[in-house]
Amino acid sequence: MKRPIRVLVAKVGLDGHDRGAKVIATALRDAGMEVIYTGLRQTPEMVVQAALQEDVDAIGVSILSGAHLTVFPKIMDLMKQHQMNDVLLTGGGIIPEDDMLQLNQHGVGKLFAPGTPTQHIADYIRDWVKENRSF
């Protein structure tokens, strides 16, 4: 039997607004994925360690603090150090389009703005995992 897609949803830094992260976590569960929610105030190191321990297919970071140009590259670098080359790093929040493009060039997957239909996010994760992970 094929296991469900496993996604770690994380809030990094001092950003204490997690309603969006919880909405996404619920939507991904409703789409048939296993979701691990780390809670608030995680460090990039904590996120990557949790992703390793949980053997996830994707990491989704919710960020509203403006620290996205620091947080995503740090997580990406830690993932590379741990040879997590087949794990998707995606996320969303308040991220200007130019910054989204810069992060995509650094290897971060698609990033989603507030108001994106949750089905689009679930479909993107499902399609990425199908193309890049083997079970």
C-alpha positions as a Markdown table, in Angstrom:
| # | Residue | x | y | z |
|---|---|---|---|---|
| 1 | Met | 0.0 | 0.0 | 0.0 |
| 2 | Lys | 1.3 | 3.4 | -0.9 |
| 3 | Arg | 1.8 | 5.8 | 2.0 |
| 4 | Pro | 0.2 | 9.2 | 2.1 |
| 5 | Ile | 2.3 | 12.3 | 1.2 |
| 6 | Arg | 3.9 | 13.7 | 4.4 |
| 7 | Val | 4.1 | 17.4 | 4.8 |
| 8 | Leu | 5.7 | 19.4 | 7.6 |
| 9 | Val | 4.1 | 22.8 | 8.1 |
| 10 | Ala | 6.3 | 25.3 | 10.0 |
| 11 | Lys | 6.2 | 28.8 | 11.5 |
| 12 | Val | 9.8 | 30.1 | 11.7 |
| 13 | Gly | 11.0 | 33.0 | 13.9 |
| 14 | Leu | 9.0 | 35.3 | 16.1 |
| 15 | Asp | 6.0 | 35.6 | 13.8 |
| 16 | Gly | 3.1 | 34.6 | 16.1 |
| 17 | His | 0.3 | 34.6 | 13.5 |
| 18 | Asp | -0.5 | 31.0 | 12.7 |
| 19 | Arg | -4.1 | 31.0 | 11.5 |
| 20 | Gly | -3.0 | 30.7 | 7.8 |
| 21 | Ala | -0.6 | 27.8 | 8.6 |
| 22 | Lys | -3.4 | 26.0 | 10.5 |
| 23 | Val | -5.8 | 26.5 | 7.5 |
| 24 | Ile | -3.2 | 25.1 | 5.1 |
| 25 | Ala | -2.5 | 22.2 | 7.5 |
| 26 | Thr | -6.2 | 21.3 | 7.7 |
| 27 | Ala | -6.6 | 21.7 | 3.9 |
| 28 | Leu | -3.7 | 19.3 | 3.2 |
| 29 | Arg | -5.1 | 16.8 | 5.7 |
| 30 | Asp | -8.5 | 17.0 | 3.9 |
| 31 | Ala | -6.6 | 16.4 | 0.6 |
| 32 | Gly | -5.4 | 13.1 | 2.1 |
| 33 | Met | -1.9 | 14.1 | 3.2 |
| 34 | Glu | -0.3 | 13.5 | 6.6 |
| 35 | Val | 0.5 | 16.8 | 8.2 |
| 36 | Ile | 3.0 | 17.5 | 11.0 |
| 37 | Tyr | 2.6 | 21.1 | 12.4 |
| 38 | Thr | 5.6 | 22.3 | 14.3 |
| 39 | Gly | 3.9 | 25.2 | 16.1 |
| 40 | Leu | 5.2 | 28.7 | 16.5 |
| 41 | Arg | 8.7 | 30.1 | 16.9 |
| 42 | Gln | 10.8 | 27.4 | 15.2 |
| 43 | Thr | 14.3 | 27.9 | 14.0 |
| 44 | Pro | 15.5 | 26.7 | 10.6 |
| 45 | Glu | 17.5 | 24.0 | 12.4 |
| 46 | Met | 14.4 | 22.8 | 14.3 |
| 47 | Val | 12.4 | 22.6 | 11.1 |
| 48 | Val | 15.0 | 20.6 | 9.2 |
| 49 | Gln | 15.5 | 18.2 | 12.2 |
| 50 | Ala | 11.8 | 17.7 | 12.5 |
| 51 | Ala | 11.6 | 17.0 | 8.7 |
| 52 | Leu | 14.3 | 14.5 | 8.9 |
| 53 | Gln | 12.8 | 12.7 | 11.9 |
| 54 | Glu | 9.3 | 12.6 | 10.3 |
| 55 | Asp | 10.6 | 11.5 | 6.9 |
| 56 | Val | 8.6 | 14.1 | 5.1 |
| 57 | Asp | 8.1 | 14.7 | 1.4 |
| 58 | Ala | 7.6 | 18.4 | 1.7 |
| 59 | Ile | 8.2 | 21.3 | 4.1 |
| 60 | Gly | 5.8 | 24.2 | 4.0 |
| 61 | Val | 6.9 | 27.4 | 5.7 |
| 62 | Ser | 4.4 | 30.1 | 6.6 |
| 63 | Ile | 6.0 | 33.5 | 7.0 |
| 64 | Leu | 4.5 | 36.9 | 7.5 |
| 65 | Ser | 7.5 | 38.6 | 9.3 |
| 66 | Gly | 9.4 | 39.8 | 6.3 |
| 67 | Ala | 12.4 | 37.5 | 7.1 |
| 68 | His | 11.7 | 35.2 | 4.1 |
| 69 | Leu | 15.0 | 36.1 | 2.3 |
| 70 | Thr | 16.9 | 34.9 | 5.4 |
| 71 | Val | 14.7 | 31.9 | 6.5 |
| 72 | Phe | 14.2 | 30.1 | 3.2 |
| 73 | Pro | 17.9 | 30.1 | 2.1 |
| 74 | Lys | 18.9 | 29.0 | 5.6 |
| 75 | Ile | 16.4 | 26.1 | 5.5 |
| 76 | Met | 17.5 | 25.2 | 1.9 |
| 77 | Asp | 21.2 | 25.2 | 3.0 |
| 78 | Leu | 20.5 | 22.9 | 5.9 |
| 79 | Met | 18.4 | 20.6 | 3.7 |
| 80 | Lys | 21.4 | 20.4 | 1.3 |
| 81 | Gln | 23.8 | 19.6 | 4.2 |
| 82 | His | 21.5 | 16.7 | 5.1 |
| 83 | Gln | 21.1 | 15.5 | 1.5 |
| 84 | Met | 17.4 | 16.2 | 1.5 |
| 85 | Asn | 17.5 | 16.8 | -2.3 |
| 86 | Asp | 14.2 | 15.1 | -2.9 |
| 87 | Val | 12.2 | 17.0 | -0.3 |
| 88 | Leu | 10.2 | 20.0 | -1.5 |
| 89 | Leu | 10.6 | 23.3 | 0.3 |
| 90 | Thr | 7.6 | 25.5 | -0.4 |
| 91 | Gly | 5.6 | 28.0 | 1.6 |
| 92 | Gly | 3.7 | 31.2 | 1.6 |
| 93 | Gly | 2.8 | 34.4 | 3.3 |
| 94 | Ile | 3.6 | 38.0 | 2.7 |
| 95 | Ile | 6.4 | 37.7 | 0.1 |
| 96 | Pro | 6.8 | 40.2 | -2.7 |
| 97 | Glu | 6.8 | 38.7 | -6.2 |
| 98 | Asp | 10.4 | 39.7 | -6.9 |
| 99 | Asp | 11.5 | 38.0 | -3.7 |
| 100 | Met | 9.5 | 34.9 | -4.6 |
| 101 | Leu | 11.5 | 34.7 | -7.9 |
| 102 | Gln | 14.8 | 35.2 | -6.1 |
| 103 | Leu | 13.9 | 32.3 | -3.7 |
| 104 | Asn | 12.8 | 30.1 | -6.6 |
| 105 | Gln | 16.3 | 30.7 | -8.2 |
| 106 | His | 17.8 | 29.5 | -4.9 |
| 107 | Gly | 16.0 | 26.2 | -5.2 |
| 108 | Val | 12.8 | 27.0 | -3.2 |
| 109 | Gly | 9.7 | 25.6 | -4.7 |
| 110 | Lys | 6.6 | 27.6 | -5.6 |
| 111 | Leu | 5.5 | 30.2 | -3.0 |
| 112 | Phe | 1.9 | 31.1 | -2.4 |
| 113 | Ala | 0.4 | 34.5 | -1.6 |
| 114 | Pro | -2.5 | 34.9 | 0.9 |
| 115 | Gly | -5.8 | 34.0 | -0.8 |
| 116 | Thr | -4.4 | 31.2 | -2.9 |
| 117 | Pro | -7.0 | 28.5 | -3.1 |
| 118 | Thr | -5.9 | 25.6 | -0.9 |
| 119 | Gln | -6.6 | 23.1 | -3.6 |
| 120 | His | -3.9 | 24.8 | -5.8 |
| 121 | Ile | -1.4 | 24.3 | -3.0 |
| 122 | Ala | -2.4 | 20.6 | -2.4 |
| 123 | Asp | -2.3 | 19.9 | -6.2 |
| 124 | Tyr | 1.2 | 21.5 | -6.5 |
| 125 | Ile | 2.6 | 19.4 | -3.6 |
| 126 | Arg | 1.0 | 16.2 | -4.9 |
| 127 | Asp | 2.3 | 16.9 | -8.5 |
| 128 | Trp | 5.8 | 17.8 | -7.2 |
| 129 | Val | 6.0 | 14.7 | -5.0 |
| 130 | Lys | 4.8 | 12.4 | -7.9 |
| 131 | Glu | 7.6 | 13.8 | -10.2 |
| 132 | Asn | 10.4 | 14.0 | -7.6 |
| 133 | Arg | 10.0 | 11.3 | -5.0 |
| 134 | Ser | 9.9 | 7.5 | -5.3 |
| 135 | Phe | 8.0 | 5.4 | -2.8 |
